[in-house]
Amino acid sequence: MSHFARTRISRAPAKVQEVIQAEATTLGVPLEQATAALREDPQQYARIEQVAWHLMAVGYVMNKAQVHFAGA
């Protein structure tokens, strides 16, 4: 198992909830309603999980990245 996987697996459910909260806020629906709707539609819930994993992966990479500006 990769270092990323070991350090991030336990955070996946929290990140999924964060993504659901963001979508619920954008749509103007209560979190509970959005969560219930997503759990009834496995394809949409899987999409949210994919987004959460993607965001965690990007966050991990960006935390490790070193940006150097030319001429700075």
N, C-alpha and C positions, 0 to 999 in steps of 0.2 A: 504494500500500500504506500502511495506517495506521501511525502510530507504534507502537501496540500490537503490530501484526503484525511490524514490523521488529525490535522489541526482544525479542519472545517466541518467535518461530518456532524459534530454535536451542535454546530451553529445553524445547520440547514433548516430545521423547523422554525427557528426564530426569523430567519431570512425570508422564508415562505410567508410567514405572518406579516412581515414588513412589506412585502410586495403586495399581498392581498389588501393590507391597509391603504397603501398608496393608490391601488386601483379603486377601492371602495370610495376613498376621498374624492378621486377624480370623477367618479360616476355619481357622487352625492348620495350613496346608499350606506346604511349602517354596516359596520364590520361584520356583525353576526349574519346579516342577510347575504353579504357577499361570500362569506365563508360557506354558508349552507348551500348557496347556489353552485359554488365551485365543487363542493363535495358530491353534489348530485350529477355533475358532468365530469367524468374522469378525464376526458381529453383536455378540457380547460384547466383542470387542476394540474395535470401533467405539464401543461404549458407554463403555468405559474411556477411549478417546481424547476423547470428548465431555466426560466428567467432568473430565479433565485440563485441557482448554481452558477449561471453565467455571471451574475453580479458579484458573487463571492470570488469567482476565479479572477475576474478583472480587478477586483479590489486587492486580492492577494498579489497579483503581478504588479499593480501600481505601487503597492507598499514596498516592493522589492526593487522597483525601477529607480535608476539614477538618471536624471535628466540633465544634460549639459547643453548650454546654449552657445552657439558659435559667436565668438567675439565678446563673450561676457567675462 
